[in-house]
Amino acid sequence: MIQGSIVALVTPMHASGAVDQDSLKKLVEFHIAEGTDALVAVGTTGESATLDENEHCAVIKSIVEYVKGRIPVIAGTGANSTTEAINLTRKAKHVGADACLIVTPYYNKPTQEGLYLHHKAIAEAVDVPQILYNVPGRTACDMLPETVGSLSHINNIVGVKEATGDLSRVKQIRDLTGADFALYTGDDATSREFCLLGGNGSITVTGNVAPRLVHEMISAAMRGDNDTALAIDAKLADLHKNLFIQSNPIPVKWALAEMGLISKGIRLPLTWLSENCFATVRHAMHRAGVI
């Protein structure tokens, strides 16, 4: 089971919008040095919505090559078309991803039966470990715990990223799935509590900017050390909040550029962070000790 601090990696870009491979390699080395437990390639934070299929697969392949087996790489391969999600998942497996993170279909608002059949079809088509991804704030589609429970009986569906921030779902999903099914939070602000309740880690945005602290906080929470986790989380609280002052990944890309880790590039319809937000994000970075 992949556990711990799993960073939803940004996709660095030049000002032109082209993927910045040099910065991507630099980010991989930064995270390995700072103790990040695994990386997610081309998830929401990696701007999956604005990369075409060739770019999407090329970024996954690059991250796998740069990591060189040192930590697991989870590829974002979800789509609102089942056929497209199967195709992306096949390609991610082909380039060496350790697992795939598959978001619920967005925009078309399927029923719970449709969600079950969608994920079942992907799991049956591609023999690779698959993690469900529930983020209704982005997709307008909420995968209920009962549906997660049903899908958990499919052998290669191995976990769920639950990004609602609803902590009551930890016990609900655990009771419906069992100890071998991984529960990850996608909500940084409640990640400490989620892991204290028995979660297996966090797929984190904050970890892009403060990987060492997030790794230490999640590790403490997973071993039940609330005092240590709480003390670290206090340093991260402003990042958890202010890295979402505008739509993710706008603030986190600005922060990483301030740290000298990436170029100042993002793709429309996303835009660079508004100047009136600079001081707020910078203050959060100071509080966490990353600048």
N, C-alpha and C positions, 0 to 999 in steps of 0.2 A: 504493500500500500504506500502510495506517495503521501507524505505527511509534512506538516510544518508551514513555513512561510513560502508561499508559491507566488512569485511576482508576475502579475499580468503586464508583461513587458510592452513599453511603447515601441512603435516602429519609427526610428529616427529618419528624418527627411532633410534634404537640402531645401533652401529657400524656393527652388523651382518646383518642389513637390516630389522629386525623385528620391527613392530610398537611399539613405546614406549608409552604405555597407561598413565603412570604417568606424562610424559611431556605433553601429550595431555590434560589431566585434568588441569594441571598447566596453559597451554595456554588459555584454556577457562576462567578460573578465572581471569587471567591477562587481557583479553579483556573486560570482563564484568566490572572489576574495572576501566579500563581506558576509558570507555565510547563508545566502539565499538557498533554500532547499530544493526548489524546482522553478522552472520558468514556463509561462504560458506564452506561446507565439501566436500573434495575430488574433487576439481576442478583441473585446470592445475597446480596451485601452490601446491596442495595437492598430486601431483604425481599420478593422476588417471591412467595415462598410464602404470604404473608399478605395480599397485595393482591388484591382481586377484579379481574375483567377490565377493568371500566370504570376503576377507579383505576389499574391497571397502564398502560393506554393513555394515560390523562390525564397521568401522570407523564412518560412518554416525550415526549408532545406539549409539555408545559411545558418540559422540558429543551431540546428542539430550539428552542423559541421563545426561551428565555433565552440560548442559545448564539449564535443569530443567524449561524450559518455560520462562526464564528471558529475552531472546532476540530471534528473529527468527533464525532458521537454514534452510539454503537453501542447498540442496544436488545436487552435480554434478552428472548427470545421462545420459550424452550424450554418443553416440557411433556412429561408421560409419555403423553399422547394425541397421536397424529400430527395428527388433525383440529384439536385445540386449538392445537397449535404452528403449523400453517398459518394459522389464523385470527389469532393474535397477530402473526405475521410480516407478514401482509397489512396489518394495522392499523398496525404500526410503519412500514412503507413509506409508507402513506398520510399519516402525520403528519410525514414527512420524515427519518426515521432514515437515516444514511449506510450502515449495515450492521446485521446482526442476529447476536447471539450465542446459539447454540442448544445448550443442555445436553443431554447424553444422557438418554434417558427414565429416570426414577428409579422405584424401588420394584418395577416389574414385571420387571426383569432380562431384557431381550431378548438374543437371541443376536447374534453379530457380523453375521450376515445380516440380522437384524431391525434392527440399528443402521444398516446400509448402506441398507436400503430405507426406513427412517424419514426419514433425512436426504435421501435422493434424492427422496422424495416432496415434502418441503418445498421443496427447491431447484427442482424442476420446477414447483411451484405458484406460487411467488413470485419474481419477477425482481428480487432485491435481493442484494447481496453478503452471504454467510453465513459465519460463523466457527463451527466445531465447538467444543464445550466438554466436555472430559473431566475429571471430578472424582469418581473412584470413591469417595473418602472420604465424599461426600455422597449419591451415587446408588446405590451398591452395583452399579455397572455400569462396566466398564473397556473403553473403545474402544481396541483394539489398533492399533499403528502400521500394520499391514497394511490395516486397515479405513480408517484415515485416508488412506493412499496411494490406495486405490480411490476414495474419495470426492473426492479432490483432482482427479480427471479431469473432474468436473462443473464446468462453467464458472463458475458463481456461488458455488461453495464455495471460498473464497479463503484460509482459514487455520484454525488450531486453537489453542485455549487448552488447554494441557497442564498440568493441575494436580496431577499425581502427585508432583512433586518428584524424579522419576527422570531424572537428567541424561543417562543413556545414550539416552534417547528422542530427544534433539535430533538426533543424527546418524542414528538409525534413520528418523525421520520425514522428515528432509531428503533422505536417499537415496531415499526412496520417493515424494517429491513434487516436488522441484525448487526452484530459487531464487526463483521467483515466488510460491510458497505461503508465507504468513506463519505463523511459529511464535511464539506468545506463551506465556509462563509464567504460571501462576496461583498460584505458590508464592513468596511474597516472600523467604523465607529463602534460596532458591537462585537468585534472579532475576539476581544479578550473574554467577554462573557460567553460567547459561543463555544470557545475552546474549553473554558472551565466547565461547561455543561456536558462535555464529552465529544466535541467536534474534533476533527482530525487535522484542521489547519485552516489557513486563510488564503484565498486567491486575492491578492492585495494590490491596490493602487499605491497606497502609502509606501509600500516596500520598494517602489521604484526610487524613491528619494532618500529613504532612511532604512536601507535593507538590514543593517546590523541590528538596529533597535527593534525592528519588526520581528526579525528572527528570534531575538532574545525574549521578546514579550510573548510571542506565540508559544515558544518552547516552554516558558514558565507556566503559562496558562494550561498547556496540555498535560504538564506533570502535576497540576493542581496547586501551584505556588502562587496564590492570588496576590500576596503582598508584593512580590517581585514584579509580577505582571502589571499590577496597578501602578507601581512607581514608574515603570517604563512607559506605560500607556499614557500617563499624565504628560510626559514630554511630547507624545505623538498626537495629543488630542486636537491641537490646532491644525495639524496637517490633515488628520482624518476629515475635518470639517472644511478647511479652506482649499484643499485640492479638488473640491467640488463647487467652488464659488462660481465657476462657469462650467459648461458641459465638459465632462471627462472625454478626452485627455488634454483639453486646453491648458488647465493650470499645471498639470504634472509635466507637460512638455516644456512649459516656460521655466519651471523650477529646475529641470535637468539641464536646460540651456544655461541658466544662471550658475550651475555647478560646473559648467564647462564640459559636460558629458555628451551633449548632442548639439547639432546645428539648429538654427531657428527655422524649422520647417514644419508645416502642417497643411492638410489638404482641405479645400472647400468641399462642403459648406462650412466646415469648421474654420475658425480664424484664430490668429494669435491672441494671447491674453490681453484684455483691455488694460490700458495703462493705469486706470484708477484702481485696479486690483493688485498691482505689483507689491505695494507696501504690505497688504494683508498676507499674501502668500510668503513674502520674504520674512515677515515676523514669525510665521509658523515654522519656517525653515530654521531661523535663529533659535527658536525655542527647542527644536529637536536637535540642535547642535550640528546641523549638516552644512552650514555656512557660518 
